[in-house]
Amino acid sequence: SHYDPLLAKIIAHGESRAAALARLRAALAEVRIAGVSTNTSFLARVLASDSFARARLSTRFLERERIPEDTEPATRSRLRMIAALWLATQGPQCGDSPWEWRDAWRLNLTARQTLWLRDGSGLTSVEVVELEAPTYAVSAAGERRVFDVLDRAPSGMRLSDERGGRTIVAQVLVGGCEIHVWSEAQEGRFELAEPAGAEPAATAGEGALATPLPGTVVAVE
């Protein structure tokens, strides 16, 4: 590399270790760095460990605690769903042209969108279905979650997760095809992929006709 890998230091103090640790966790949860990979999510997992809170530290701390370097799959899945939901529920980009809307409106059909998000070398399709605004069902990799969008803005959104009955606050930053999501001291970075390159297009077999449009083909002349 041609740069110093140390981007910043976060130092917290307090009247007790618990107070300092609480300040450190809060400060780390507010870190927002995009464009380069950081270890902020890993550090948050270190701070969440009971051994760190009790100062049971040694040079073999990481080996002993076996704190995962990568974000847990369940957390990664939740961040991916939030990223897709934010993309799918954005309003018109400009003006009132329906060609610029992102509400997935369909004639006589439920509004639904399928987005492909790349996470490293993996590619996952995420389906967002509007049940009844502001409630949306988000499905990916066999998992389905229902969210209520309580508030949204260009910088993020506030959600109610029906599964846990809790409120989730997420901040979002989009740059080109990359989307960064920060929530609960964890970070997810995804790339929006073109649907055409996500999976082979469906082909019609003999005596059948494939169409990307909803509806039923009643005649071919």
N, C-alpha and C positions, 0 to 999 in steps of 0.2 A: 504494500500500500504506500501511498505518497502523502499521507496525512497522519496526524497524531490521533490514534483511536480513542483517546480520552476526550470526550466532548464537554463534559461538565461533571462537577461534584455537587452532591447534596449533603449538607451537614445540618443536623438538628440538635437542639439541646433542650433540656427541661429540668424541673426540680427533681425528677426521678427518671429511672430508665423507662418506665412505662409512659411517662409524659413525653419524653424525647422520642420514643418509638412511635407514639401516636402522631406526633408532628411529622416524623419522617415518612410514615405511611401516607399521610395526607399530602405532603409535598410531592412524593413520588407519583401519586395518583393524578397529579395535575401536570405532569411532564408531557409535552406534546412535541415530538420530533419526527419529521417526515423526510423522506428522501434517502435516508441511510438506515441500516438495521441497528437497533440498540438492544440492550439487555434489561430495559426497564421492567418488562413483564417478569423476567426471571428474578430480578431483585425484589419485586413485590411478593413473589412466592417465598423468597428467603425470609423476608420480614414477617410473613404470615406463620412461619413455623414456631412451634412452642419452644423448641430449644433455643432459638435466637432470642425470643422474648425473655427466657430465663437465664440468658447469658451462658448457656452451656456450649461454649465455643472452643474450638481447637483447630489445628491445621488440617484436620481430617473431617471438619464439619460437613462439607458438601458430600463427601464419600459416605459418611455415617447417615446423614439425613436422606440421601438419595432424592434430592429435589430435582424434578425433571427440568431439563434445559428448555424444552419446547412447551408451548402452551398445551394444556390438556385438551384432548379431542372434544369433550363436551363444551368447554369454553370456546374453543375455536369454532365449533358448529354454531354456537349462539352468536358470536361476532359475525360470522358469515351471513346468518339470517338477518341480523340487524343491517348489515351492509346492503343486502338485496332489498330489504323493506324500504330503506331510505331511498335507494335508487328508484324503486317502483312507485313511490308515493310522492315524488317531486311534482310540483305543479308545472304549468307551461313554461318553457324557456323564455319566450318573449311573445308579446302580442296575444291575439285570441285565435290563432290558427290551430285547428284540430290536428294538423300534421305535426305539431310540436308538443302536443299533450302527452303525458306519460301515465294516464289513468287506465290504460288497457281496456277502454270501452269496447264492447262487442254488441252487435245488434241481437237482442233477445237471448244473450248469453251472459254468464257471470264474468265479471272483469277478472282476468288472470294474466299474469306475465311469467315467462320463464327466462331467468337470467343465468348466464354461465360465468362463474367466478373461478379464476385460477389462483391457487394457493401453493406457491412454490412450483413443484412439478405436477401437482394434482389439479384436476379440473372437475368442478361439481356444478350440477344444474340445481337451481333454486327456484321453486315455483311460489309466487305470491298471489293469493286469491283474496279479493275484497269480499268479505262476508256481508257486512253492513257497516259502512263508515261510522266510526273510525276503527272497526275491527277487521283484522286481516289474519288469514291462515298462511303460514310460511312452512314449506316442506322442502327437505333436502336429505339425500342419502338415507331414506327410510324413516326420517324423523319429522314429526309435524308439531308445530307450536302455534298458539294463537296469541296475538298481541293486540292491545288497544293502543292506538297512537294518541297520546294525551296532548302532545305538543311537538311541533317540528319547526325547524328553521334551517337556513343554509349551512349552519355550523353543526347541526346535530338534531337529536330528537329525544323525547321523553316517552317511555313506553310502560305499559302495564302488562306483565307477563302472566297470562292466565294460569300457567302451570304452577308457578310458585306464589302467585298472588302478591307479587311485589313490584315496585316501580324501578325501572332501569333507566338510567341516564347515560346517553351515549353521545360522544362528539365525533364528527365525521369531517374528513378532509379529502377532497377529490382533486387529483392532478392528472389530467389526461385520462388514461384508462385505469389508473391506479386509484384505489379507494382505501383510506386508512380509517379504522374505527378504534376508538378508545372507550372503554367502559369498565368500571370497577377495577381500576389499576391494571387492566390487561389490554393488550394492543393486538389488533389484527390488520394485516396488510394483504389486500387482494387485488387482482387484476380482472377487469371486465373483459371477457372474451367475446368475440363475434360468434353468434349462434351458428353461422354457416361452418365455422371451423371447429365447433365443439363436438359434433358427432356426425357421422355420415347421414346425408339426406335420405329420407324414406323413399324407397322405390316401389312402384306398383308392379304387382305380379301379372301374369297373363289373365286377361279378362277383367282387370281392375284399373282404376284411375286414382292417382294420388293428387291431392290439391292442398295447398297451404291455407286455404280459406275455409271458414266454418260453414256448415250447411250440408246439403245432400245433392248430389248430382242426379238430376232426373232424366236428362237426355243429352246425348252427344251427337251433333250433326256434322 
